[in-house]
């Protein structure tokens, strides 16, 4: 079996590069820079996990997550939200949509790895 695949969704190219750099040894990282591109990918492929930034232009992470949750082929894929926002409304909204976890940006590599490992082992 090959590496587990992680779809990383962030419209900030620096964040996306940091995620890819951090995870590429252990995982196959599929970086996409918008919610729309993430949805296009998910119509064709099924990653093992999704890292999803909340604050993105055009379609934000919550909107993207709503659409992901409506896609039957994506049921059961753990989603970890990436955010610099810690407001309660965002936490409640994403929790209702069944996220697995939260990672606060800027993230620490070890923290990101631990949360991904937990999500993939559940």
C-alpha positions in Angstrom: 0.0 0.0 0.0 1.3 3.4 -0.9 1.3 6.5 1.3 -2.0 7.8 2.7 -3.3 10.8 0.8 -4.1 14.1 2.3 -6.0 16.8 0.4 -4.6 20.1 1.7 -6.9 23.1 0.9 -5.6 26.6 1.6 -5.7 29.7 -0.6 -2.4 31.0 1.0 0.4 29.6 -1.1 2.9 30.0 1.8 0.7 28.0 4.2 0.1 25.3 1.5 3.8 25.0 0.9 4.5 24.7 4.7 1.9 21.9 5.0 3.3 20.1 2.0 6.9 20.5 3.3 5.9 19.2 6.8 3.9 16.2 5.6 5.5 15.0 2.3 7.9 12.4 3.9 5.0 10.5 5.5 2.0 11.3 3.2 1.1 12.0 -0.3 -0.1 15.6 -0.1 -2.4 16.9 -2.8 -2.3 20.7 -2.5 -5.2 22.8 -3.8 -5.6 26.5 -3.4 -9.4 26.9 -3.3 -12.6 25.2 -2.1 -13.8 24.9 -5.7 -10.6 23.0 -6.7 -11.0 20.8 -3.6 -14.5 19.9 -4.7 -13.4 19.1 -8.3 -10.7 16.8 -6.9 -13.2 15.1 -4.6 -15.5 14.3 -7.4 -12.8 12.1 -8.9 -10.7 11.0 -6.0 -11.1 10.0 -2.3 -8.2 11.1 0.0 -7.7 9.5 3.4 -7.9 12.9 5.1 -8.7 16.5 4.3 -6.9 19.5 5.8 -9.2 22.5 5.2 -8.5 26.2 5.8 -11.4 28.2 7.1 -10.6 31.6 5.8 -10.4 31.5 2.0 -11.5 33.9 -0.7 -14.5 33.0 -2.9 -15.6 29.9 -1.1 -14.6 29.6 2.5 -13.8 26.4 4.4 -17.2 26.2 6.1 -19.0 26.5 2.7 -16.6 24.0 1.2 -17.1 21.6 4.1 -20.9 21.8 3.7 -20.6 20.7 0.1 -18.1 17.9 1.0 -20.6 16.6 3.6 -23.3 16.3 0.9 -21.0 14.2 -1.3 -21.8 10.5 -0.6 -18.3 9.4 -1.8 -16.8 11.6 0.9 -18.7 10.3 3.9 -16.3 9.1 6.6 -13.3 11.1 5.4 -11.9 12.9 8.5 -11.6 16.6 8.1 -9.2 18.8 10.1 -9.8 22.5 9.9 -6.9 24.9 9.7 -7.6 28.3 11.1 -6.2 31.4 12.7 -9.8 32.1 13.9 -10.8 30.9 17.3 -14.2 32.4 17.7 -16.9 30.3 19.2 -19.4 30.5 16.3 -16.8 29.1 13.9 -16.0 26.2 16.2 -19.7 25.4 16.7 -20.5 25.6 13.0 -17.7 23.3 11.9 -18.4 20.9 14.8 -22.0 20.6 13.5 -20.6 19.6 10.2 -18.6 16.8 11.7 -15.0 17.9 11.7 -12.5 15.6 13.3 -10.2 18.3 14.8 -8.8 21.8 14.6 -5.3 23.0 14.0 -4.5 26.6 14.8 -2.3 28.5 12.4 0.6 29.0 12.5 0.8 25.3 13.3 3.7 23.4 14.9 4.8 20.5 12.8 4.6 18.0 15.7 1.1 19.1 16.6 -0.1 18.7 13.0 1.4 15.2 12.8 -0.1 14.1 16.1 -3.6 15.3 15.0 -3.4 13.6 11.6 -2.1 10.4 13.1 -5.0 10.3 15.6 -7.5 11.0 12.8 -6.2 8.3 10.6 -6.0 5.7 13.3 -9.5 6.2 14.7 
